Amino acid sequence: MRLIFIRHGEPNYEKDCLTDNGIKQAISTAARLRDENIKAIYSSPMGRAKETASYTAGQHKIEVQILDFMHEIDWGDKGGVAAATDKLPYDGHPWTLAYKVLTDTGEYVGSPNWPEHPFFKNNICMDYYDKVSNGLDELLGEYGLARKNGLYECTKENDDTIAIFAHGGSGAILFSHILSLPLPFVLTTMPYGVCSVSILRFDGDQGDMVIPRLELFDDMGHIESFKEEKLHFDK
């Protein structure tokens, strides 16, 4: 089985849709994916992701299925109106906090204990982490891949290719969870651009334990024009 992940095109965040250039990018992405034997297309419920997905769906003549759990993530202090001294710095922005977590002491570099750091433990984004992770496992289970000890057990053989169109934040959680990588590591070392194409592959016979493989990451060769982004994604 193969999972193709595509981030949405250049957005108008205020209107939650694509810009004119974003539409061109989405059309180019559909052309890029023309020869992929895609059996199902999924999208975040947000407008910019659904619009991006619609061009590939039209190319393959299949309907876009909505995955509510792939909605872009939110962030901030879980304490709400806690005292200012207790609030998360940088408004709880996960990308900035990930950099701080990894560089302040080095204690969390490569550590599986990153969810216990106060920057994440008390952050709304962790509710989204759980929601996205659980949703992905349920979806992959439908394709014969059962989560087990951080990997996947092949419960039935499947060679389908599916595509998921979503966002910078929910996509980062996808890579973190499926590949069992610390989220701060993914947020800081694996940025990917608008309409980028990444591919995860799950090879295994029924009964095998499957180690997901990152076959392709951040392919933007099909995009003619895009703005260089700072490591920041709006909600």
C-alpha positions in Angstrom: 0.0 0.0 0.0 1.1 3.6 -0.7 -0.1 6.8 1.0 0.5 10.0 -1.0 0.4 13.1 1.2 -0.1 16.5 -0.4 -0.2 19.8 1.4 -2.7 22.3 0.1 -1.8 25.0 -2.4 -0.9 28.6 -1.8 -3.8 29.8 0.5 -5.8 32.8 1.3 -6.0 32.0 5.0 -8.6 34.7 5.7 -11.1 33.2 3.2 -9.8 29.6 3.6 -9.4 29.1 -0.1 -6.7 29.0 -2.7 -5.2 32.1 -4.3 -5.0 32.3 -8.1 -1.5 31.0 -7.9 -2.7 28.3 -5.5 -5.2 27.2 -8.1 -2.4 26.9 -10.7 -0.4 24.9 -8.2 -3.3 22.5 -7.6 -3.8 22.0 -11.4 -0.1 21.2 -11.7 -0.3 18.8 -8.8 -3.2 17.0 -10.5 -1.0 16.6 -13.6 1.9 15.4 -11.4 -0.4 12.7 -10.0 -2.1 11.8 -13.3 -0.3 8.5 -13.7 -0.7 7.4 -10.1 -3.3 4.6 -9.7 -5.1 6.4 -6.9 -8.0 4.4 -5.5 -9.3 6.9 -2.9 -8.8 10.7 -2.3 -9.2 12.1 1.2 -9.1 15.7 2.3 -9.2 17.8 5.4 -12.6 19.5 5.8 -11.0 22.9 5.3 -11.6 24.8 2.1 -8.0 25.2 0.9 -7.4 21.5 1.2 -10.7 20.4 -0.4 -10.1 22.9 -3.3 -6.6 21.5 -3.9 -7.9 17.9 -3.8 -10.7 18.6 -6.2 -8.4 19.0 -9.2 -6.8 15.6 -8.6 -10.2 14.0 -7.9 -11.5 15.4 -11.2 -8.5 14.0 -13.0 -9.1 10.5 -11.5 -12.9 10.8 -11.7 -13.4 9.9 -8.0 -15.1 11.7 -5.1 -13.2 13.5 -2.4 -13.8 11.9 1.0 -13.5 14.2 4.0 -11.4 13.3 7.0 -12.4 15.6 9.9 -9.4 14.6 11.9 -7.0 16.1 9.4 -8.3 19.6 10.1 -5.4 22.0 10.6 -4.2 22.0 14.2 -4.7 24.7 16.8 -2.3 25.6 19.6 -2.1 27.6 22.8 -2.2 27.1 26.6 -4.6 24.5 27.9 -5.0 26.6 31.0 -6.9 29.3 29.2 -6.9 32.3 31.4 -4.0 31.2 33.7 -1.6 33.7 35.1 0.7 35.3 32.6 3.7 33.5 34.1 2.1 30.1 33.5 1.2 30.8 29.8 3.2 29.2 27.0 5.7 31.4 25.3 5.2 32.4 21.6 1.4 31.8 22.1 2.1 28.1 22.1 3.2 28.1 18.5 4.5 24.4 18.0 7.1 25.1 15.4 8.8 27.8 17.5 8.5 25.8 20.7 9.9 22.7 19.0 13.1 24.6 18.2 13.3 25.8 21.8 12.7 22.2 23.2 15.5 20.8 21.1 18.1 23.6 21.5 17.7 24.8 25.0 19.3 21.8 26.8 19.7 19.0 24.3 17.8 16.7 26.7 15.0 16.1 24.3 17.0 15.6 21.1 15.9 12.1 19.9 13.9 11.6 23.1 10.5 9.9 23.1 9.7 12.0 26.2 8.9 15.1 24.2 5.2 15.0 25.1 6.1 15.5 28.7 7.8 18.8 28.1 5.6 21.6 29.5 5.7 23.3 26.1 3.8 20.4 24.6 2.2 18.7 27.6 0.2 21.9 28.4 -0.4 22.8 24.7 -3.8 22.5 22.9 -1.9 21.0 19.9 -1.5 17.7 21.8 -5.3 17.2 21.6 -4.9 17.5 17.9 -1.9 15.1 18.0 -4.1 12.4 19.6 -7.0 13.1 17.3 -4.9 12.9 14.1 -3.0 9.8 15.3 -6.1 7.9 16.2 -7.9 8.9 13.0 -4.9 7.7 10.9 -4.8 4.4 12.7 -8.5 3.8 12.1 -8.1 4.7 8.4 -5.0 2.5 7.9 -6.8 -0.3 9.7 -9.4 -0.2 6.8 -6.5 -0.9 4.4 -5.3 -3.9 6.4 -2.7 -2.1 8.6 -3.1 -2.5 12.4 -0.9 -0.3 14.7 1.3 -2.4 16.9 4.3 -1.4 19.0 4.8 1.7 16.9 4.7 -0.2 13.6 1.9 -1.8 11.6 0.8 -5.4 11.4 -0.5 -6.4 7.9 -3.9 -8.0 8.6 -4.8 -8.3 4.9 -2.7 -7.7 1.8 -3.5 -4.5 0.0 -1.7 -2.7 -2.9 -4.0 0.4 -3.0 -2.6 3.9 -3.5 -4.5 6.6 -1.5 -4.0 10.3 -1.4 -4.5 12.7 1.6 -4.7 16.5 1.1 -4.2 18.4 4.3 -2.0 21.0 6.1 1.4 21.8 7.5 0.4 21.0 11.1 -1.9 18.0 10.7 0.6 16.6 8.1 3.5 17.0 10.5 1.6 14.9 13.0 0.9 12.3 10.2 4.7 11.9 9.6 5.5 11.9 13.3 2.9 9.3 14.2 3.2 6.9 11.2 7.1 7.0 11.2 7.3 7.1 15.1 9.4 10.3 15.0 9.3 12.9 17.8 7.0 15.8 16.7 9.6 18.5 17.6 12.0 16.7 15.2 9.5 16.6 12.4 8.4 20.3 12.9 12.0 21.6 12.7 13.8 19.3 10.3 11.1 18.2 7.8 9.3 21.4 6.5 7.4 20.9 3.2 6.0 23.4 0.8 2.6 24.1 -0.8 1.3 21.4 -3.0 4.4 19.2 -2.2 4.0 15.5 -2.8 5.3 13.0 -0.2 4.8 9.2 -0.4 4.7 6.6 2.4 4.9 3.0 1.5 3.8 0.0 3.5 5.2 -3.3 2.1 4.3 -6.6 3.7 2.5 -9.9 3.3 -0.4 -10.9 5.6 0.8 -11.5 9.1 4.0 -9.5 8.6 5.1 -6.5 10.7 5.4 -3.5 8.4 7.9 -0.7 8.9 6.6 2.3 7.0 9.1 3.7 4.5 9.3 7.3 3.4 9.6 6.8 -0.4 9.5 10.5 -1.4 9.4 13.7 0.6 8.6 17.4 -0.3 8.6 16.9 -4.1 7.8 20.3 -5.6 9.3 19.8 -9.0 5.8 20.3 -10.6 5.3 23.7 -9.1 6.5 26.6 -11.2 5.9 29.5 -8.8 5.8 29.6 -5.0 6.8 31.9 -2.2 9.7 30.9 0.0 8.1 30.2 3.4 9.4 30.8 6.9 8.9 28.0 9.4 5.4 29.1 10.3 2.0 27.9 9.3 -1.3 29.8 10.0 -4.3 28.0 11.5 
